[in-house]
Amino acid sequence: MECRPIVIVGSGPAGVATALFLQRLDAELAAEAVVLEKAAHPRDKVCAGGVIPHTLECLRELEIELSVPAVAVHRARVRIPGRTVDYAGRNLCHVIRRREFDASLARVCRERGIEIREREKVVRVAREGDRIRVDTERQTYLARAIVGADGSGSIVHRQLFAGDRAWLGRAVMADIPVAETNWDGFDRARYEFDFRAVPAGLRGYTWAFPCLIDGIPHANIGVYSEVPAGGILSQLLAAKAAELGAQLRDRKAFPIRGYHRRAPLAAPRVLLVGDAAGADPLLGEGISHAFEYGRRAAGCLAWAFRTGDFEFADYAAAVRRSWFGTKLHRLRFATRLFYGPTWRLWFALAARSSRAQDIGIRWYNGVDGWDRASVWAALRAVLGDRRMDRSAAGEFRE
């Protein structure tokens, strides 16, 4: 049995961000922590791999370069019932492969003295006195605090928090070599979102992203639903492949836990971060939020070890009050508008206003501080103020 002050379960972006932000606050504490990874880097991770501009800002803040192969996206195509909207802008997204991206983050951690133990699959998490017992397939750890950074299917979430599976969505995806398709999205540096199945009951969309796998251009295609949707996801994925003129050979499915203000994020000696806490429920994006969860979790950990208070009573409230918690809550509200009975109205409004599209994309991507702007600042810009710069987004929330 090994005693550690902190055990972080999962070495994806959320776990790494927690460790690296903690190191900035308390280097000695971070050096004594351990990050457990069930596989070995580079390991496969089922994810579309979209890195929005705010994620790049977080990487720069942590002095990390995006050093893995990435496809820069400068165009978007959005299909809604009865209409197609094309949008052009610089650096809308960079599409990476999580296998390479996560391995690069783990390498940075190790270079900075943070310990990551691979092939340490956690099989049981339980309270033991004033510690948390973490059993892996290899050994047992006793921790004063643990961080669940182990994704939407988090074992930390399942074993230490009762119930709460109501906000689990699902996605399926496949990778197809561009040479086997008729798709021009890779050459056009374009990603595509298709909401035409919403009238048929899909609470989500299909997508096509350009990506590189072993240097070969591919189309990453998939279907997302913010609620479980049964076999319709596989049917829509096959239809998407056919639309690109390709055959679907295999597919991968994965859960996505959408953020909800009522969902538990913490308990005494336990914090949840990243997808274990909740990703964007509208589109399923989680990488950028992983860094923000990690930032706040690191602050809570440093404070707990300074004061001896491990209740973590303020963590969930801190997330809710933060600008990114507000953003996640607004995205939850947007699922009711765009995926509910009023979908026709909201898609029509979004399609008819190029200024709303521009501000919406800037807000989602975190460009010029728009993701921290108030609703009123955004409405003023859409309705009258054409100066879409930092001054227009001057009302920040934190």
N, C-alpha and C positions, 0 to 999 in steps of 0.2 A: 504494500500500500504506500502511495506517495502523497504527501501533503503539499498543496500549492495554494497560494493566496487566491489566484484566479485561474479558472479553466474556461477557455473559449472553445465551444464545440462548433467546428466548421471553419475552413480557411478560404472561403470565397470572399467577395468584396466586403461584406458586412463584418466578418470576423477579422479580416486584415485591417479594415478601417478602424475598428475598435482598438486593436492592438497598437496601431501606429499613432492614433490620436492620444491614447493613454501614455505612450512613450513620451509625447511632447509635454504632458502634464506631470508625469512621475516616471522618469526613466528607470529608477531602481525597481519600482513595482512592476513595470512592464517586463523587465528582465527576469522577474521571478514567475511570471505567468507562463502558461503553456497553451498552445493552440492545437487542438486535436483534429485530424483529417482522416476520414474513413478510407480514402483511396490514396493514391500517390500521384503527385504532380509530375507531368501534365496529365490530368484526368478529364474524361469527357463530362460535359455539363450541358444538359439540354436547355437551350436558351437561344432566342433569336440574335442576341448579341448587339443590340443597339446601344451605343454610347452617345448620349446627348451632350451638348456643350457644357451643361452644369457639371457633369461627371468629369469632364476635362479640367474644369476649374478646381474641383476637389483634388484631382491628381496633382495639379500644379502646386496647390497649397501644401500637399504632403511631399513635394519635390520628387514626384514620380513622373517619368516620361512614358507616353504611350508608345512603347517600343515594339509592339507586336504588329503583324500584318493587319491592315485595316482598309476598308473601302470607304472613302469619303462620299457622302450623299449630299447632292446639291439640288435635287428635284424631288417633289412628292406628287403622287397621283392618288387621289381619293375618289373612290366610286361610292355613290350613295344611290338610293332608289331613284331612277329617272335622270341621273346626271353624273357627269365626271368633272372633277375639279383638278386642274394642274397648278402647281405652285413651284416657283423657283426661288432659291435663296442659298447663300453660302453656308457650308458646314452645318446642314440640318442635323447630321448624325454621322458617326463613324461606326461601321459594322465590323465587329471583331468576332473571333471565335473564343468562347469562354475557356476552352481547353488551354489556349495559349495565354489569354489575358490573366486568368486566375494563377497560372504558374508564374507569370511575371510578377504578380503582386506578392506571392509567397516568397519568391526569390529576394525581393526588396526587404521583406520582413527578416529573413535570415541574415541578410547583409547588415542589417541594423541591430542584430543581436536578439531578435525575438524568436523564441523556440517554437517550431512547428513539428509535431510528431505525426508522421504519415502512417497509413495502414493501422490506425487506431480507431476502429469503428466502435462507437458508443452503443451499448446494448441495454443499459439501464441507468436511470437517473433517479435518485431518491434522497429524501432528507434523512440525515443521521445526526441527531443532536443539533448543535449549532453549526453544522457543516452540511455541504451537499456532497453526497457520494456519487461518483461517476465511474461506472463499470464499463470497460471496453473489452474487446475480445482478447486483450493481452494482459491487462492489469487493472488496478483500482486506484482512483484518485479521491482524496478528500480536499474539498475546496471551501474557502470562506465565501466565495461568490462564483457564480458561473454565468456565462453568456451563451444563450442559444442563438447561434448564427448558422444553423444547419438547415435553412431553407423552408419551403412551404410545408414539407412533411416532417418538420422538426420533431425529433424524439424528445427534446427538452420541453417543447410545447405540449406534446401529447401526454407526457408522464407527470408533469408538474402543474398543469392547468387543466381543470375539469371541463369537459365538453368543448364548446366553441369550434365546431367544424362548419358552422353555417356560412362562412364567407370564403369557402374554398371553391375556386373556379378551376378551369382545366384548359389545357392547350395541347394540340398535336402539331407536329412539324416534320418536315423532310427536307433534305438537301439534294438538289438535282444539278448536274453539270450544265452550264449554260449552253454548251455545244449540243446538248440533247433537247434543247427547247427552241421555241421561236421568239423568246423574250428579249426585248431590247433594253430592259431596265439596267442591266449591268453596264453596258456601253454608255447609257445616258446618265449614269450615276443617280439613279432614281429608286426610291422605295415606294411601295404601293400598299394602301389600305382599302379594303373593300367591305362596305357595310350593307350590301344589297340583300343579305340574308336576314337583316333585322326584322322586316315585315313578316317573315315566316317564323319568327320566334327566337332567332339567335340573339342572345344578349352579348354581342361581341362582333368580331370581324374576321376576315381572312387577310393574310399579308403575303408580300413577296419582297424580300430584301436581297440586295447584291452582297455577296461575300466571297472570300477566298479560302479554299481548303487545299492545303499543300501547294499553294501557288496557283491553283486552277480556279477560274471563275465559276461560281455556282449561284444558283437561285435558292435562297432559303425561303421556303413557303410554309405557311402554317395557318391554323385556325384557333382563335381564342374565344372563350365564353366565360363571363364573370360568374356564372353558376354552372353546376354540372349539366351537361347537355346530351349525354348518351351517345348513340351511334351517329348522330348528325354531324359531329366534328369530323369523323373519318370520311363520311360522304362528301362533305364540303372540301376536305383536303384533296380527295381524288378528283373532284371537279376542278379545283384550282390547278392541279397538275395537268389535266386535260386542256384547260384553257391556255396553258403555256406550251401546248403541243408535246407534252412529255408523258411518260408512263411512271406511275408511282410504284417504286420497288419496295420501299420500307418506310416506316414512320416511327416516331417516338412521341410518347405522351408524357405529360407532367402536370402536377397540380400547381396552381397559383393562388396564394392566400391574399385576398384583397384587404386593404386596410379598412378598419371600421373603428370609430371612436369608442364603441362599447367593448371591443375586444381587449382582453388582458394583455398588457405589455410587460408587466413586472410583478414579482412577488418577493417576499423577504429572501435576499441573497440570490435572486434570479432576475436576469434581464433578457428580453428578446430583442433582436435586431434584424434588419433586413427582411427577407421574405418570411422568416419565422414570425415577425411582428406584423407585416402586411405591406404589400406592394400597391402600386397604382391600380385601383379596381377597374378603371375605364379601359386602359390599353394593356395593362399587365406589366408595365416597365418597373424594374426594381433596382437596377444598378445604381442610378443616381441617389435614390433614397437610402440605399445601403450605407453610403458614406455619411449621410446626415444622421441616420440612426447611430452609427458608430461614433460619431462626434459626441452626441449627447450621452451615450452609454459610457464612454470614456470619462466624461465629466462626472457622472454619477459614481463610477468606481473610484476615481481619485478622491472624491469627497467622502465616500464611505470609509475608505481606509485612513483618512485623516481624522474623522470624527468617531469611528466605531459604530456608526448607525448604518446597518445593512438592510433596512426595511425597503429602501428604494421607493418610498411612498410617492415621491414627486416626479418620478421618471415619466409615467404615462401623461401626467398633466403638462410636463415640460414639452413633450412631443406634441400634444394637442395645441398648446399655446404657440409653438414655434411656427415660422412661416412655412416650413415644409409639411408640418402636420396640418396646417390650414389648407395647404395645396392638396394633400391627400384627401382631406374631408370634402373639398370642392369637387375633386374627381369622383368621389363616391356619390355626391349629389348629381353629377353629370350623368352617371349611369342611369339614374331614374329618368332624366330628361331624354337621353338619346336611345336608351334601350327599353324604355317603357312606352305607355300608350301615346305619349306626345312626340314620338320620334319624328313624325312627318314635319311638324312645325319647326323643331330645332335643327334638323338637317337642312331644311329649306332656308332658314335664316343664315346658317353658317355658309351655305353654298353661294348665297347672293351677295355677301359682303366681303370683298377682297381685303378690306382693312381689318375686319374681324378675324379673317383667316391669318393675316400677318401677325396680329397681336396674339391670337391664340397659340400660334406656333412659337412665338417668342416667349410667351408665358410658360408653355409646356417645357421648352428647352432651357429656360433660365437665362435667356439672352438679355443683357442690359438691365438685369434686376427685375424683369417683368414677373417672375414667379413669386416675388415678394411684394408686388403691388397690390393695393386694395382693389376691390371690385369697382369702386367709383372711379379710380384712376383709369382702369381699363375701359369703362363705359364712356368716360369723357373722351378718351382717345378714339374710340370707335365712332362716337356720335359727332365729334366736332374738332378735336385737337389733332392736327395732322403731324405734329412734331413727335414722332415715335422714337424718342431718345431717352436718355437716363432721366432727364427732368420730368418727362411725362409719367414715369414710373416712380415718382418721388415718394409715394406713401408706402413705406416698407413695414413689414410686420416681423417681429422676432419673439 
